[in-house]
Amino acid sequence: MARMLGIRAARCVILPPDDCLQAYLLRRTVTEPLSASSFPRLFVVLPESADIEQPLQWFAPDSNQQGLAALAALPAAMRTTLLLAPPQLASYQLTLPRRPQHKLLPLIRHALEDRMLVNTDTLHLATRQARDGATQVHGCDKHWLRTWQAHCQAAGRTVIAGYALIDLVPATQAWRWLPLAAGGLLLSPDGEAARLDHDADAHVLLPDGAALQTLSWLDLLQTPLPNPIELLHGEFARRTAVMDIDWKPLRRLACLGGVLLAVLYLAQLGQWWQLRSTTTALQREVRQSFAAAFPGEPIVDPVLQLASKLRAAGLSQDGGSQKLSDWLARIEGALDSDIQLSALDFRDGALRLTLNGNEANSAVSKLIAAGFNAALTNEGGKNVITLSEKSR
């Protein structure tokens, strides 16, 4: 089946004998010991066989390590990405009408019927279509992919994605050789790929005067991936969401954010305490002013009681209330704290202040200096100052 899916009909895929392949893999396994550490990312190349004991080529670009191991012996990793290559993966370039994904797949299967020797319903397809209708298609055997996905799940591997190898190689005008555990891929400038046993075979296929560039797997995977097509979709999509986040670079940022939040909280707490102290002081001053203006009257809520007295005096209109408030503010600034008021009466634009004690003359002088017309009279043995605004 896999040999029938070779990339492009014009390319021939030849695999080495099984005994030579196993000897090669065992030799590579011995010379490349595995690391016991846990990697942030691990890329695993799936072999043509679905045998779980088959050695897998793996790459850890963040730690610059690579090796060969069976699935159960792979290094621990936070996130595992599967890489698929010919001959188990076939790639095609088609030109099809623009369609939504669910309507595009039937067209692709119909278009591939004449190119495939197998029933296209047995293939898992992943596609990407451009605005001009150019459609890139990757296809692999469903049973083979489902088997490897089950192997990874049974081994406790967190597989986050699956990509085609050729999608990870940036397009250039050079002939390139991508080495694999057995042989490698020959990539042409126009995007074609062929699986070969040796790089010597690749030199035979090169045009006259063309050079072959050997790619480094670790260098290739350390660079940002060039937006490859996601192969694990539909029935092969992972069932549980995986947060593909490496938290290590964010720890310092998280600490700084925590410190900033703590500073903001303390600043808000200090501001709240300052406002609370100011409010308490104002409430205390209001009670003292009410007690001085209305001695002997019980104080429950001085603000409401003062508003009630203003309404009783006919000062419920905003203009009179504002005028009285302005006058009281000026009087408070003009009179000393030792001058005590026993009563006040505001009506017809004049304010009558009844004083306790013998400081009336001094109070009159200070009120005149504050801009009032002040007249002192004696009513029932108490000094009464009548205030009005000076004419301008």
N, C-alpha and C positions, 0 to 999 in steps of 0.2 A: 504493500500500500504506500509506504513512505517513498519508495523508489519511484513509484508512479507519479508522485507529486513534485518531481525535480523542478527546479526553477528554470523556466523558459524551455520550450521544446528544443531549442537549438543547443542547449548545454547538456553534456553527458555527466552523470554523477556516478563515480566509482568509489566504492568503499574497500578498505583493506580486509583481508581475511580476519575472522574472529580471533584466532590465536595470536596473530600479530598485534591486533588492537589491544587485547587484554594484556599482553606483555608490555606494550607501550604505556598503558595506563598504570600498571603496577610499578613500572620504573619511575614514572612521574610522581606517583604517590609516595614512594620511598624517599625521593630526593626533595620533596616539598612538604615538610611536616606541617600539621595543622596547628593553628593557634587556639588556645582554650578560652580566649577572651571573647566578649560579646561585642559584635560590630554594630554600628548604627544601620548600615546598609550591606546587604549581601546579594550579589547577582549570581544566578545559577543557570548554566546552559543545559537545557534538557537534551538528553541523547535520543537517538532514533528508537532505541528499544524502550519498552515500558517496564523493564525489569527493575524492581526497587533496589537490587544489589548492584546495579550498574553504576560505576564511578561517575561522578558529576564534576564538571569543571566549574569552579567558583572563583569569584573575584570580590575583594573587599577594598574598594577604591579609597575609602576614608583612612584606611590603615596601610594602604599600599601593599596588600598581601593577596596571594592567589594560591590555588592548589587543586587537588583532585581528591574526592572522597565520596563514599556512598551517602545516600540521603541521611541515614541515621547518624553518620559521623561528621556531618557538616558543622562548621563552627556556629556557635550561638549568634543570633542576630535579631535586632529589633524589627527589621522589615526585610523581607525577602522578595526579590523581583525575578521572575522567570524569563529567560531569554530563549527564543526559538529560532532555529536556523534550518536551512535546507539539509537533507531532503525531506524532513518532517514538516516543513513549512513551505508553501508555494506562494509566490507573489505575482500579481498581474496588474497591468495598466490598461484600463478600459475607458472608452468614451461612451457615456450613457446620458439620457435625459435627466434633468434635475428632478429628484424625487425625495420625499421623506424616507427615513431609514427603513421603516417597515414595508414601504412599497419598493424600495431600491433592491433589497435582497432577492426577491423573486426574479427581477431583471438580471441580476448578476448570475444567479444560478442558471438561468436560461442561456446567457451569453457564454458560460463556461462549459456547457454540455459538450460542445464540439471540441474542446481543448483537453478534456479530462477523460481518462480511461475508467473512472469510477463514478458511481452515482453521486452527484453533487449534494444530495440530501445528507450524506454521511460526513460532510465537511462542516466545520465551524468557521464562519467567515467574519472578518473584521474589515471595515471599509472606511474610506474618507473620500468625499467628493468635493471638488473645487467648483467655483462659480461657472466655469466654462464647460462643466460636465465631465472633466477628467477625473476618473475614479481609480483610486489605488485600492487593491484588494489583497488581503492575506488570508490564506486558508490552510487548515490542518485537520487531521482526522479527529472527529469528536471523541471516539472511544479512547484514543491515545491520550488526548489532553485531559479527559475526565479521569483517567487512571492516575496520571501524575498529580492532578489536583487532589485526589483522594489520598495518595501517598503522602503528600505534604501535610494534609489535614491530620492524618493519623500520626505523623511525626511531630505534631505540635508546631508546625511552621506557620508564621504569620505572612502569608503571601499577599502583597498589596497590589501587584500589577504583573502583566505579561507583555513583552514587547518582541518584535522581530529584530534580529540582529542588524539587518540591513537598514532599519530605520534609525539606528544609533550612529551610523557613519555619515558625517556631513558630505554633501554632494560636492565633488571636485572634478576636474578634467584629467585626473591621473588614474592610472591603473593601481589598485590597492590589493594587498594581501592581508587577510585577517586570520591569524593562526588560531586553530582550535586544538583540543586534546588529540584528535585524530585528523590530520590534514588541516584544511582551512578553507576559507571562502575567497574566491577571486571576484573582485568588484570592478566592473567596467565604468568608464566615465559616464555612460548613459543610464546607469543604475541597474544593470543586469548583474546577477550573482550566480556563481557556480561553485559547487562543493568539489574539491579536489583532494587527492591523497597527499601530495607534496607540493612545495612551492616550485620545485623544478618543473612540474607539469604546467604550472601557471606561466612560466617563462616561455614554454612552447606555444602557448595560445596568444601571447602578446603580438601586436603588430610590429613590423620592422621599425626599429628606432625607438620604441616605447620602453620606458623604465617602470619597474615595479616597486611601489612604495609599501613597506611593511608597517602595519599599524600596531600600536601598543594598546593592549586591552585596558590597562590601568589608566593610561593617559586619556583614552577615549571615554571611560566611565567617570573620570574625575571632573570632566567638563559638564556644564548643564546639558541635559538631554534635549535634542532638537525636536521636541514635540512629536514623539512617536505615536503610532496608532495603538490604542489600548486593545489588547486581544481578549482580556478576561472581562467580557460583557455578557449581557443576557443570562443564560442559564449558568454561565461560568463566573459571573460576578460574585465577589465575596458577600456572604450573607450578613456579616456584622461589620459595622463601620469601624475603621481603624484610623486613628488620628496619626497622620503621617507628619509628625512634628518632632524635631530634635530639640529637646528642652534645654540642653546644656548651654548653647549660646545665649539663651534667654534668661538664665538665672541671674546674671548681674543686672540686667534690665528690670527683672521682677523685683530684685532687692531695692534698686533705686526707686522704683514705683512705690514700693511699700513705705520707704522712708519719706517720700514726697507726700503720700496720703497721711502718714502720721503727723508730719509738720502742718499740713493743712487742717487736720483735725484739731491739733493743739491751738492753732491760730484762731479757728472758729470758736473753740472753747473759751479762749481768753477774751475774745470779742463779746461772747455771750455773757461772761462774768462781768465785764465792764458795763454792758448795757443793763444788766440786772442791778448792779450797784448804783448806777445813775437813776434808774427807775425808783429804787428804794429811797434814795436821797430826795427825789422830787416828791414822792408821796409823803415823806416826813415833813418837807417844807410846806406842802399844801395843808397838812393837818395843823401845823404851827400857825400858818396864816389864818386859817379858819378859826382856830381857838382865840387868836388875838382879835379878830374882827367880831366874833360872837362869843364873848366870855360867858362861861357858865352853861352853855348849851352842849348837850351830849354829842359826841362825834361818832357817827357810825360810818358813813361814806361821805367825806367832805366834798368831793366833786359833785355828787348828786344833790347833797344838801345845799351847796352854793347855787346850783342851777335852779333848784326849787325856790330859793329866796329871790333869785333874779326874775323868775317868772312871776312871783308874787308882787314884785315891785314894778311889773309891766315892762320888763326888759327881755322879753322873749324874742324880739326881732333881732336880726343879725347886726343891724347898724348900731343899736344901743348896746348890745353885748360887746361888740368890738370896741366901741368908744370907752365903755367902762373898763374893759380889759387893758386898753392902752393907758388909761388914767391910773389904774391900780399899779401897773408896772412902773410908771413914772413916780407915783407916790412912794412905792417901796424903795426906789433908788434915792429919793430925796430925804426921807425920814430915817432917823436913827432907830436902832432896835429898842432903845429905852423909852420911846414914845409909844404908849399903848392906846389902842382904839377900843372903845366899848361898843360902838355901833356905827353903821354907815347907812346912808339913805340916798339913792340916786333917782331923781325924777326931774322932769322938765329941763333936762340938760344941765342940771346942777347936782353936785355931790356934797352931802352933809356928813362930816366926820365928827363923831362925839369922842372926846379924848378923856382918858383917865390921867390924873396928875396935874402938875402945874407947868408943863412944858409947852403950853399953847402958843405963847408968843414966839418961841424958837421955831415951833412947827410952822407957823404962818410965814416966817421969813424964809424958811427953806422951801416951802411950797411956792411962794412967789418967785423965788430964784429958779424953780423948776418950770416956770412958764404958766402958772395958774393965777387967776384973780382969787384971792383968799380974803374972806371977811370973817372976823372972830366975834362971836356973840356968846352970852352966858344964858343958858336956859335951864332953870331948875337947879342951879348950883353946879352945872357941868359946862365945860367949854365946848362950843360947837363951832367948827370951821366950815364955812360954805365955799365950795370951790366951783369956779366956772372957767372956761377957756378964755384967754386974753384975746381981744379982738385984734386983727392984724390990718 
